[in-house]
Amino acid sequence: MDGGTMVVTGASRGLGRSVAVHFAQAGWRVLAGVRDIGAAPEHAGVRPVELDVSRPEHVARLAALVGSGPLDVLVNVAGVFDGPGAGLEDARRETMLEEFTVNALGPLEMVRALLPALRRGSGRTIVNVSGLMGSMGLNEDGGNYAYRASKAALNAISRSLALDLAADGIGVICLHPGWLDTDMGRSWSDPHPGRHEKVPAAEVAADIERLLDDPATDREGRFIDHRGAVLPW
Ligand SMILES: NC(=O)c1ccc[n+]([C@@H]2O[C@H](COP(=O)([O-])OP(=O)(O)OC[C@H]3O[C@@H](n4cnc5c(N)ncnc54)[C@H](OP(=O)(O)O)[C@@H]3O)[C@@H](O)[C@H]2O)c1
């Protein structure tokens, strides 16, 4: 679809920033959630909004700003990673709760807050950016308890949202964006060299537009990669 209205979280850098700029260039009105307004992309069509997804008052303020919409697409990108090599000793209560709060609860609370506006949109799609490390079927390396568990929780949340919101005509894309050429992506090294290829965030932003445009894209909350292939849970 051309030129709808979108909310994207985590727009200060990485994939969120690329999504905000890509869709603004394509003529969308983009509300770009950033923790630090000064870090927002400066681009025609991008309106920065202060948003820490772990702060309910920020989520409520954004929802008030969006009002009854209409809102076409919500892209939940904001995420935190416990770091490469995070092991059992690093899986402390504080880290587990922080990653759950941002990676799993954040998208859920954004959806609940923006539902009235999404119901009035014509695109009516939620894109939850998950990650391959949330797949239990593909976990061959262990570790990263907080990140893996929070993304697995996001996958479960995405599937339930898709089932619950189908009656409203709202679809849910649960996305592995690939190994990104971003701060987070650069902090990780592939334990199986050559298996994964680093993808520029701008390319993945374009892939998200293609997924949104393609009627064959799974919107039932199954776990898919940025090219649309279904992944094991
Ligand atoms: N990088 C990869 O290879 C990879 C692979 C699979 C999945 N993913 C997922 O893809 C998404 C984007 O990753 P990325 O590589 O672009 O990450 P990134 O470069 O580390 O950027 C993370 C973004 O999330 C924001 N953020 C963190 N905590 C937040 C909070 N509490 N509230 C609001 N925003 C918050 C950051 O804002 P600040 O600038 O304020 O810190 C930043 O904009 C994440 O959900 C990640 O888990 C990434």
Ligand as a Chemical Component Dictionary entry (heavy atoms), coordinates in Angstrom:
data_LIG
# 
_chem_comp.id                   LIG 
_chem_comp.type                 NON-POLYMER 
_chem_comp.pdbx_formal_charge   0 
_chem_comp.three_letter_code    LIG 
# 
loop_
_chem_comp_atom.comp_id 
_chem_comp_atom.atom_id 
_chem_comp_atom.alt_atom_id 
_chem_comp_atom.type_symbol 
_chem_comp_atom.charge 
_chem_comp_atom.model_Cartn_x 
_chem_comp_atom.model_Cartn_y 
_chem_comp_atom.model_Cartn_z 
_chem_comp_atom.pdbx_ordinal 
LIG N1  N1  N 0  20.911 -7.101  14.858 1  
LIG C1  C1  C 0  20.581 -8.322  14.483 2  
LIG O1  O1  O 0  21.369 -9.026  13.838 3  
LIG C2  C2  C 0  19.230 -8.861  14.833 4  
LIG C3  C3  C 0  18.936 -10.199 14.552 5  
LIG C4  C4  C 0  17.673 -10.678 14.871 6  
LIG C5  C5  C 0  16.745 -9.847  15.446 7  
LIG N2  N2  N 1  17.052 -8.550  15.726 8  
LIG C6  C6  C 0  16.025 -7.697  16.319 9  
LIG O2  O2  O 0  15.802 -6.607  15.459 10 
LIG C7  C7  C 0  15.446 -5.446  16.210 11 
LIG C8  C8  C 0  16.339 -4.279  15.815 12 
LIG O3  O3  O 0  17.669 -4.631  16.092 13 
LIG P1  P1  P 0  18.885 -3.651  15.727 14 
LIG O4  O4  O 0  19.971 -4.516  15.267 15 
LIG O5  O5  O -1 18.402 -2.531  14.902 16 
LIG O6  O6  O 0  19.250 -3.131  17.207 17 
LIG P2  P2  P 0  20.119 -1.886  17.680 18 
LIG O7  O7  O 0  20.941 -1.362  16.562 19 
LIG O8  O8  O 0  20.783 -2.308  18.938 20 
LIG O9  O9  O 0  18.981 -0.798  18.031 21 
LIG C9  C9  C 0  18.079 -1.093  19.056 22 
LIG C10 C10 C 0  17.000 -0.044  19.049 23 
LIG O10 O10 O 0  16.062 -0.348  20.099 24 
LIG C11 C11 C 0  15.929 0.809   20.917 25 
LIG N3  N3  N 0  15.567 0.469   22.288 26 
LIG C12 C12 C 0  16.233 -0.293  23.175 27 
LIG N4  N4  N 0  15.568 -0.334  24.352 28 
LIG C13 C13 C 0  14.442 0.415   24.176 29 
LIG C14 C14 C 0  13.349 0.759   25.001 30 
LIG N5  N5  N 0  13.263 0.350   26.276 31 
LIG N6  N6  N 0  12.368 1.542   24.486 32 
LIG C15 C15 C 0  12.436 1.990   23.221 33 
LIG N7  N7  N 0  13.455 1.726   22.388 34 
LIG C16 C16 C 0  14.447 0.941   22.868 35 
LIG C17 C17 C 0  17.273 1.505   20.820 36 
LIG O11 O11 O 0  17.137 2.848   21.257 37 
LIG P3  P3  P 0  18.403 3.678   21.896 38 
LIG O12 O12 O 0  19.164 4.231   20.729 39 
LIG O13 O13 O 0  17.735 4.726   22.717 40 
LIG O14 O14 O 0  19.220 2.720   22.699 41 
LIG C18 C18 C 0  17.540 1.360   19.334 42 
LIG O15 O15 O 0  16.767 2.295   18.591 43 
LIG C19 C19 C 0  15.551 -5.849  17.685 44 
LIG O16 O16 O 0  14.265 -6.193  18.175 45 
LIG C20 C20 C 0  16.442 -7.073  17.633 46 
LIG O17 O17 O 0  16.236 -7.936  18.734 47 
LIG C21 C21 C 0  18.270 -8.036  15.430 48 
# 
loop_
_chem_comp_bond.comp_id 
_chem_comp_bond.atom_id_1 
_chem_comp_bond.atom_id_2 
_chem_comp_bond.value_order 
_chem_comp_bond.pdbx_ordinal 
LIG N1  C1  SING 1  
LIG C1  O1  DOUB 2  
LIG C1  C2  SING 3  
LIG C2  C3  SING 4  
LIG C2  C21 DOUB 5  
LIG C3  C4  DOUB 6  
LIG C4  C5  SING 7  
LIG C5  N2  DOUB 8  
LIG N2  C6  SING 9  
LIG N2  C21 SING 10 
LIG C6  O2  SING 11 
LIG C6  C20 SING 12 
LIG O2  C7  SING 13 
LIG C7  C8  SING 14 
LIG C7  C19 SING 15 
LIG C8  O3  SING 16 
LIG O3  P1  SING 17 
LIG P1  O4  DOUB 18 
LIG P1  O5  SING 19 
LIG P1  O6  SING 20 
LIG O6  P2  SING 21 
LIG P2  O7  DOUB 22 
LIG P2  O8  SING 23 
LIG P2  O9  SING 24 
LIG O9  C9  SING 25 
LIG C9  C10 SING 26 
LIG C10 O10 SING 27 
LIG C10 C18 SING 28 
LIG O10 C11 SING 29 
LIG C11 N3  SING 30 
LIG C11 C17 SING 31 
LIG N3  C12 SING 32 
LIG N3  C16 SING 33 
LIG C12 N4  DOUB 34 
LIG N4  C13 SING 35 
LIG C13 C14 SING 36 
LIG C13 C16 DOUB 37 
LIG C14 N5  SING 38 
LIG C14 N6  DOUB 39 
LIG N6  C15 SING 40 
LIG C15 N7  DOUB 41 
LIG N7  C16 SING 42 
LIG C17 O11 SING 43 
LIG C17 C18 SING 44 
LIG O11 P3  SING 45 
LIG P3  O12 DOUB 46 
LIG P3  O13 SING 47 
LIG P3  O14 SING 48 
LIG C18 O15 SING 49 
LIG C19 O16 SING 50 
LIG C19 C20 SING 51 
LIG C20 O17 SING 52 
# 
